[in-house]
């Protein structure tokens, strides 16, 4: 029986060079998960899909909105777990908090990070193997239940300035999110290689009630 709609969101600094060359780290996590819970465990299944995702994007040199979403969460959960700043919203309380923040901003929103509709492709440098393109095409925007924003290295200063300026006149509900955007963009600029970006990855889903 289907339950109410759920939502989760992730705001994070992502180094796409690191994520897309992380097969060995994901493979090690997969091996550990299979030893602990078996090859058919949910964790092993998710990691196997993550490994395949990295391989597909690395070879095709492009990632659609759902794939960018999954790459960001793979980075958060496995590749760079605990090593980078980030914020996760989960549950109805988390969704309400995020919606209140966004509504508080009104039209003054950095749409490259928090897109409202539509989609577009951008390019980010990712070195892999000789003889293939040194850039990867990533899609940001809204597609079905997915909502993905990407602010690449050339726009990080603009993102930082927007968050810092907007924070002073923002309603209380929006101040926390703006502070996190400010901190993330500053951190991304400090560690900046051309493959670093601030990413928002949101997903709406239907909760399935336990039988």
Phi, psi and omega per residue, in radians:
X1 nan 2.281 -3.103
X2 -1.334 2.493 3.111
X3 -1.828 -2.864 -3.131
X4 -1.240 2.876 3.109
X5 -1.209 2.434 3.064
X6 -1.992 3.034 -3.110
X7 -2.726 2.565 2.986
X8 -2.508 2.604 -3.136
X9 -2.442 2.582 3.140
X10 -2.325 2.263 3.052
X11 -2.100 2.118 -2.922
X12 -2.765 2.652 2.928
X13 -1.439 2.197 -3.141
X14 -2.157 2.256 2.998
X15 -1.743 1.813 -3.053
X16 -1.174 -0.441 3.037
X17 -1.069 -0.771 -3.138
X18 -1.182 -0.809 -3.084
X19 -1.099 -0.756 -3.030
X20 -1.456 0.043 3.004
X21 -2.174 0.574 -3.017
X22 -1.847 0.313 -3.066
X23 -0.974 -0.687 -3.095
X24 -1.151 -0.680 3.125
X25 -1.178 -0.732 3.129
X26 -1.183 -0.681 3.120
X27 -1.105 -0.687 3.119
X28 -1.142 -0.724 3.104
X29 -1.141 -0.659 3.112
X30 -1.123 -0.778 3.128
X31 -1.054 -0.744 3.127
X32 -1.119 -0.740 -3.132
X33 -1.150 -0.675 -3.140
X34 -1.186 -0.637 3.109
X35 -1.189 -0.616 -3.081
X36 -1.405 -0.724 -3.012
X37 -2.169 0.014 -3.126
X38 1.630 2.839 -3.061
X39 -1.219 -0.335 -3.094
X40 -1.784 0.136 3.133
X41 -1.174 2.645 3.131
X42 -0.979 -0.681 -3.133
X43 -1.148 -0.757 3.133
X44 -1.125 -0.708 3.121
X45 -1.073 -0.790 -3.128
X46 -1.119 -0.713 -3.138
X47 -1.217 -0.626 3.086
X48 -1.104 -0.741 3.097
X49 -1.139 -0.641 3.102
X50 -1.126 -0.721 3.111
X51 -1.083 -0.785 3.139
X52 -1.155 -0.633 3.117
X53 -1.076 -0.841 3.130
X54 -1.018 -0.778 -3.130
X55 -1.083 -0.757 -3.124
X56 -1.105 -0.819 -3.094
X57 -1.185 -0.675 -3.131
X58 -1.090 -0.689 -3.087
X59 -1.472 -0.633 -3.137
X60 -1.439 -0.333 3.138
X61 1.120 0.509 3.082
X62 -2.689 2.591 3.119
X63 -2.446 2.101 3.086
X64 -1.248 3.036 -3.109
X65 -0.934 -0.867 3.114
X66 -1.051 -0.630 -3.123
X67 -1.267 -0.646 3.065
X68 -1.115 -0.729 3.074
X69 -0.961 -0.853 -3.086
X70 -1.198 -0.602 3.087
X71 -1.122 -0.723 -3.140
X72 -1.102 -0.749 3.132
X73 -1.244 -0.574 3.066
X74 -1.126 -0.722 3.093
X75 -1.086 -0.764 -3.117
X76 -1.117 -0.750 -3.004
X77 -1.533 -0.491 -2.982
X78 -2.241 -1.053 -2.920
X79 -1.134 -0.849 -3.095
X80 -2.162 0.557 -3.078
X81 -0.977 2.164 3.064
X82 1.371 0.003 -3.071
X83 -1.872 -0.130 3.141
X84 -2.322 2.709 3.061
X85 -1.131 2.602 3.084
X86 -3.085 2.852 3.132
X87 -2.377 2.321 3.101
X88 -2.032 2.337 2.982
X89 -1.940 2.251 3.085
X90 -2.454 2.864 3.107
X91 1.235 2.991 -3.129
X92 -1.135 -0.607 3.118
X93 -1.115 -0.745 3.116
X94 -1.135 -0.717 3.125
X95 -1.116 -0.764 -3.141
X96 -1.075 -0.684 3.125
X97 -1.106 -0.772 -3.125
X98 -1.192 -0.764 -3.141
X99 -1.069 -0.732 3.128
X100 -1.088 -0.696 3.124
X101 -1.119 -0.784 -3.105
X102 -1.191 -0.698 3.103
X103 -1.125 -0.595 3.124
X104 -1.140 -0.490 3.135
X105 -1.381 -0.356 -3.131
X106 1.087 -2.266 -3.126
X107 -1.518 -0.115 -3.094
X108 -1.520 1.191 -3.075
X109 -2.154 2.436 3.082
X110 -1.379 1.650 -2.945
X111 -1.200 -0.340 3.057
X112 -1.150 -0.452 3.122
X113 -1.690 -0.682 -3.133
X114 -2.131 1.306 -3.080
X115 -1.156 2.598 3.136
X116 -1.714 -0.657 3.128
X117 -2.856 3.117 3.106
X118 1.253 -3.059 -3.132
X119 -2.784 2.672 3.066
X120 -2.668 2.766 3.141
X121 -1.826 2.434 3.030
X122 -2.227 2.891 3.134
X123 -2.023 2.412 3.088
X124 -2.276 2.337 -3.139
X125 -1.176 2.247 3.032
X126 -2.486 1.971 3.110
X127 -1.433 2.427 3.118
X128 -2.418 -1.549 -3.088
X129 -2.070 2.642 3.097
X130 -1.072 2.466 3.064
X131 1.627 -0.071 3.076
X132 -2.082 2.879 -3.051
X133 -0.983 2.387 3.115
X134 -1.423 0.081 3.102
X135 -2.187 2.744 3.066
X136 -2.125 2.373 3.088
X137 -1.547 2.196 3.135
X138 -2.104 2.431 -3.124
X139 -1.769 2.325 3.056
X140 -2.159 2.641 -3.114
X141 2.419 -2.633 -3.092
X142 -2.154 2.290 3.113
X143 -2.538 1.950 -3.122
X144 0.991 -2.236 -3.129
X145 -1.423 -0.033 -3.058
X146 -1.691 2.502 3.055
X147 -2.429 2.034 -3.028
X148 -2.276 2.241 3.023
X149 -2.046 2.491 3.112
X150 -2.388 2.164 3.040
X151 -2.015 1.805 -3.076
X152 -1.337 3.020 -3.022
X153 -0.885 -0.756 -3.116
X154 -1.110 -0.356 -3.101
X155 -1.783 0.024 -3.044
X156 -1.113 -0.650 3.128
X157 -1.117 -0.740 3.122
X158 -1.113 -0.682 3.113
X159 -1.130 -0.772 3.124
X160 -1.060 -0.813 -3.124
X161 -1.102 -0.692 3.126
X162 -1.094 -0.825 -3.105
X163 -1.132 -0.763 -3.106
X164 -1.132 -0.722 -3.123
X165 -1.251 -0.791 -3.059
X166 -1.194 -0.525 -3.069
X167 -1.040 -0.582 -3.046
X168 -1.197 -0.514 -3.114
X169 -1.965 0.196 -3.064
X170 -1.445 2.650 3.035
X171 -1.176 2.779 -3.077
X172 -0.917 -0.658 -3.084
X173 -1.110 -0.448 -3.063
X174 -1.672 -0.284 -3.012
X175 -1.093 -0.713 -3.119
X176 -1.081 -0.808 -3.138
X177 -1.114 -0.752 3.140
X178 -1.109 -0.677 3.093
X179 -1.090 -0.670 3.120
X180 -1.223 -0.690 3.079
X181 -1.084 -0.729 3.122
X182 -1.066 -0.811 -3.131
X183 -1.153 -0.718 -3.124
X184 -1.163 -0.752 -3.131
X185 -1.174 -0.626 3.085
X186 -1.150 -0.759 3.130
X187 -1.124 -0.708 3.139
X188 -1.124 -0.659 3.129
X189 -1.193 -0.623 -3.135
X190 -1.174 -0.672 -3.110
X191 -1.708 0.347 -2.844
X192 -1.192 2.085 2.735
X193 -1.929 3.016 -3.106
X194 -1.167 -0.244 -3.113
X195 -1.682 0.079 -3.119
X196 -1.564 2.437 3.124
X197 -2.583 2.741 2.931
X198 -1.626 2.244 -3.012
X199 -2.178 2.414 2.938
X200 -1.993 2.268 -3.131
X201 -2.299 1.871 -3.134
X202 -2.021 2.664 -3.105
X203 -2.641 2.272 3.056
X204 -1.755 2.379 -3.107
X205 -2.522 2.862 3.126
X206 -1.708 2.106 3.089
X207 -1.148 2.414 3.100
X208 -1.833 2.072 -3.108
X209 -1.198 2.504 3.107
X210 -1.168 2.500 -3.135
X211 -1.352 nan nan
